[in-house]
Amino acid sequence: MKPARPPGERAATKWNAIRGSRNDRAGLAPDISTPSGEDGGAAIVCRRRGAGEPIFYADWGVPDTPTGRFDLIVLHVFLVMHRLKEDVAGRPLAQALCDAVVEDMDRNLREMGVGDLSVGKKVKRLMEGFYGRLGAYEEALQTGDEMLISVLKRNLYAATVPADPQVDAVLRYVRRAAEALDGDR
């Protein structure tokens, strides 16, 4: 019999399982069409390249900018966090996910050429926006479609005016993803 692993190690193992292998992360945009999250629950919305998939930009009108990509990452992280918040066993994984987001923001800012002295301040500002968006999405998901559309327009489409069918497509995507993750309990 194997000895039990400490909680932090279990969370890291779960995080690695959700995010998939490097080869798996190059996959297509998540397909949320399967009922009850049969194809992995959190894995269907937590693919690293999800925010880089062309459907979000070309078809659904999300601005293909660093800000637009950040907002898509936040939306996908929210969907996973929404699922994890109800599960006591998911809390270490939720913390690991938040830590990964902070590390990713830091690394991306450095890759974009932001100076070492200002990276910390910029990460702090990004994370304030991150947590604000998480709260707004949580409230909107519980309230209804009208509020969720308003939050999507304010955050995801902040610099653009999307067509109604584009916003409706993202709304349906978010609803299906949340339902699939809830079915994965």
Residue pairs with C-beta under 8 A, 6 or more apart in sequence:
5 13
7 92
8 92
10 92
11 92
11 93
11 95
11 96
12 96
14 93
14 96
15 93
15 96
15 97
15 100
17 43
18 40
18 42
18 43
18 46
18 80
18 93
19 25
19 43
19 46
19 47
19 48
20 27
20 43
20 47
20 48
24 47
25 47
25 48
25 49
26 49
27 47
27 49
28 53
29 50
29 53
29 55
29 56
30 44
30 45
30 47
30 50
30 177
31 39
31 44
32 44
32 45
32 173
32 176
32 177
32 179
32 180
33 176
34 44
34 180
35 180
35 183
36 180
36 183
36 184
37 44
37 180
37 181
37 182
37 183
37 184
40 184
41 83
41 180
41 181
41 183
41 184
42 80
42 83
42 84
42 181
42 184
44 177
44 180
44 181
45 76
45 79
45 80
45 177
45 180
45 181
46 76
46 77
46 79
46 80
46 97
50 72
50 76
51 69
51 72
51 73
51 76
52 69
56 62
56 72
56 170
57 63
57 64
57 68
59 166
59 169
60 162
60 166
60 169
60 170
60 173
61 157
61 160
61 162
61 163
61 166
61 167
62 68
62 71
62 72
62 156
62 157
62 170
63 157
63 159
63 160
65 159
66 112
67 158
67 159
68 156
68 159
70 105
70 126
71 133
71 155
71 156
71 158
72 156
73 101
73 104
74 129
74 130
74 133
74 134
74 137
74 155
75 133
75 137
75 155
75 156
75 174
77 97
77 101
77 130
77 134
78 133
78 134
78 137
78 138
79 174
79 177
79 178
79 181
80 94
80 97
80 181
81 94
81 97
81 98
81 134
82 137
82 138
82 141
82 178
82 181
83 90
83 178
83 181
83 182
83 184
83 185
84 90
84 91
84 93
84 94
84 97
85 94
86 185
87 185
101 127
101 130
102 123
102 127
105 123
105 126
105 127
106 119
106 123
109 119
109 122
109 123
110 116
110 119
114 122
133 155
136 151
136 154
136 155
137 148
137 151
137 155
139 147
139 151
140 147
140 148
140 150
140 151
141 148
141 174
141 178
145 171
145 175
148 171
148 174
149 167
149 171
152 167
152 170
152 171
152 174
153 162
153 167
156 170
157 167
